[in-house]
Every structure is written in structure tokens, then in C-alpha cells.
Amino acid sequence: MAHDTPHHDRILIVDFGSQVTQLIARRVRESGVYCEIHPYTKAGAVLAAGFAPRGIILSGGPASVTENASPRAPQEAFDAGVPIFGICYGEQTIAAQLGGGVEPGQTREFGRADVEITAESALFEGLWEKGRRYPVWMSHGDKVTALPQGFHAIAVSHGAPFAAIADEGRRIYGVQFHPEVVHTPDGAALLRNFTHRIAGCSGDWTMASYRAEAIAKIRAQVGSGRVICGLSGGVDSAVAAVLIHEAIGDQLTCVFVDHGLMRAGEAEEVVRLFKDHYNIPLIHAAEETRFLSALDGKTDPEDKRKTIGALFIDVFEDKAKSIGGANFLAQGTLYPDVIESVSFDGAMTIKSHHNVGGLPERMRMQLVEPLRELFKDEVRALGRELGLPEAFVGRHPFPGPGLAIRVPGAVSKDKLDLLRQADAIYLDEIRRAGLYDQIWQAFAVLLPVRSVGVMGDGRTYDHVLALRAVTSTDGMTADFFPFSMDFLGRAATRIINEVKGVNRVVYDVTSKPPGTIEWE
């Protein structure tokens, strides 16, 4: 992780393994303050290397402070002399490390609870008043039973006598609840009190400032070298390409591998945007025949994915050689990928699901990853800042293997064309109903099933099409979108009337888990 970004105000988030640690970073960044997440095993080294935060937040975590081998905050955090805010496990480890007491709770608190404010504090200033009760989200088994010297309770709850604690002199605070989750109504404001009022952050981190800093960083890294960037048609690679082009101009060449597995009109849209609108050097590799013949007869989902991935790399390599090679490979890696790939035992495990997995070693190129500090919504904001069209920036995620995994079983050009047509009608109806931006991902799946139908006076025996639409914040979990029956009826009627070869439409109401978002 780069620490050379010239942010003056920054917050360090020490991660103890909570499932919602990323949400802390999201809230802090939403308030205009740059922050980074580092596991407790590495946070001390990050501080020693000169990260210099204005404040430190200790996250929650699944362990119990009462066990000997459980995680601890690095001593460097307490030695840094900056304000500290412990959340849940973070509060408990503060108490344990500074001389207080923590015991397994007789009554565990999970879910909604009320805290009563028992003392004035900088943490609550302008937000929560002494003597009043406020709803919060609790999730803890252990509880603090004795405070370290210098601390006092500033809030209590039914199950926690020290629901919030403070040492105003040392500016160290702890809360037993989770302010980062939406279930704590004033949580974002509470975090803002810590970052802005207590830690003194100005909140001036914007996408405009990120853009300027990223451009300077790309220029410094690349120098006079050549960069090659694979375009997928998705938001991440497009934003990365436009940003890099702004930094180094024609030293960048984009390669768009058109494998014939894109949605209707998508390949044309990518080429038009990059060649015509941005005038970015683009190699359009029209490889539909090559991909479809490699997929011929393959029915296993993993087999299909691997075939597409390997061929993608071959084509990409061929095209890189055709421009005389490059020193750098650009990727649209995002911050969640970076966080997930840093495991707690100190080992680096990079996820292998990137389209260009395995490419860097073979091609001996250095990586340029200008989005690796951003979350998905921040990438969209940067795209808008760079002037990318809204239709491009706001588009739903699309899988690397494309429509091949939306045709369960064997893939053929006929099936893909049929699916493209049906999918376009479905998305058109979603846009007409004004629902596109409320949905994380929506698509059609052509099932390997035929059913009997009646059209006019004749009997048909045609394909079944499944419609899928989900809501999600990060793709990790998802719920099906609750369309009205009117909408589903309208979409189904249009698809059956306009797409020759489909005579039945069904809607998928599976959530993730237990299902996945895609069918394969």
C-alpha cells in the first residue's frame, strides 16, 4: 500500500477482523477524510514507516479480549500521541491494554439497543445530550468491567455499564456499539465528531484532489515508459484508462478484447467512447470466432471460465507484442480487492479472479493500479469528475466471462444473439420504469430448457428465459429486487413477442446466500 499520497489529513483504521471494518472507511471518506485500513499485525509498522495519521480508529473484531492470544493494538498507536477511537472490540482492547478490566458478559447484546448519555464529551458535542437516550446497534459478548486510570463512563446501556468511555485528556474514546452501520442512526455524525472535531481533520479530501494526486503519481511511476491497459467494457477499467491517459497521453495503448460475449451494442459503445470521444489509442481485437470455437461443446462453468481467461491472456499478449511491447500493465484493481488480499498471518494472497490473472509474471511488466485506494462508489465519482458519460459510469457490474456464464451449458452464437436481444429488452423496460439505479445488477439468463407453448394457432417448443435483478452494496450479499407483477408481466410479454425462440419467462427470487448473483 502506498503511503506517499500527499494527504495532510488521514486516519488510520486498525482492523481486528470485523466484517464491517470497510464501512468505517466508507463513513470516514464520505465526510471528506482520507483513511486506510491496515490489519493490527501490520499497523505498527505502517506507523513506524511514517504514515502520520491525525487520528486512529480501532475496529471491532470476532475475538475475545479475555483470551491470552487475542489481538492487541500496536503500542505505536498509543505512542503516536494522536486521538484514538475504539469501536466494540477496539474499546475492549483499549481497556485491557491500559490497565482496566474486561470480562465475558453474562448477557450478550446483539442488535438494537438504547444508550443513555451520562456525561458531556467532545465525542457527543452538538449531537447527543446528557440525560437523553439514543438508539444504537450493539454486537458484543464481552464487556468492560473496570476502566483504566483517567477514563470515565460517558454512556450506559442495559447490558453495558461502559457503553461509551472517554479519557478527554489523552483524547482516547471507546464505544461498545457500532457507529459505522446504518442501524446506528447518528453513527456517521459521531465518527465525524471524532475525525473533524477531536482529530482536527479538515474534510477536504475530494475526487478532484484524488485525481490531481493520482495523475502526479502515475507520471512519477511511468516516466517515459509505455503502458498497456485491457478494457473490459466495465466501469473500473474505463476510469483507470481515462485517468492514465490524462496523465501520460499517447504513452498509453488500450486493448479491447471483443470476445463476442458482450451485451448488445456494448463493443461499439466502448470503441466509440475511447477512439472518438477521448481519442485514446485503442486496439480493437475482434476475436468472436476464436472464442466461440474454443468454447464449442464446453458445458462445465469452470471449464468455460478458464477457457475464456486463458484465451483472453493469449490475445492480450499478441496485441501487446504488436505495438512493440510495454513496460507497464494497467489494471482497475479496487480497494476491497487489496484489503481482502492482505491476510492476517502476514502472507500476501492476491485474489486470482482478475481478468488478467497470471499476466504480470509472464509479460514482465510492472503494474499501474491508480484505483487501488478507492471503493466502487468512489470510482464512479472519479469517472464523473473525469467527464465519463453517465450511461458508462452508472452501469451495472458485468462479469469477465461475459454472456458465456449466462447461457448455462453449451454456448453458441445463435444462443448468444437470442440472449442479447432479450437482455436489451429487459434493461430497456427497467430504464423506462426508472428502476435502473436502484438495482445493483440486472440481466437475463437463457436456460438449457425448452417448454411447450401456444402462439397464434400453433404449438411452440422453445427456450425458457430467466430474469434476474438484485440489490446489494458490495456484491458480497444480495437480495432479489421486488419488481411489481405488472412490471414482470410487461417485460415477459415484450420478450416473448419480440424474441423469436423464447416462449416462457421466469423470475429468479433467490438471495445471496444461498445462491450466487450469476447462474454459473
Helices and strands as residue ranges (DSSP letters): E 10-15, H 21-30, E 34-39, H 40-48, E 55-58, H 75-79, E 84-87, H 89-97, E 101-117, E 133-146, E 152-157, E 164-167, E 172-175, H 187-192, I 193-198, H 207-222, E 227-231, H 235-248, G 249-251, E 252-258, H 266-271, I 272-277, E 282-286, H 288-295, H 301-322, E 328-330, H 335-341, H 359-363, E 366-368, H 376-385, H 390-393, G 402-406, H 413-432, G 436-438, E 441-455, E 458-471, E 479-480, H 485-498, E 502-507
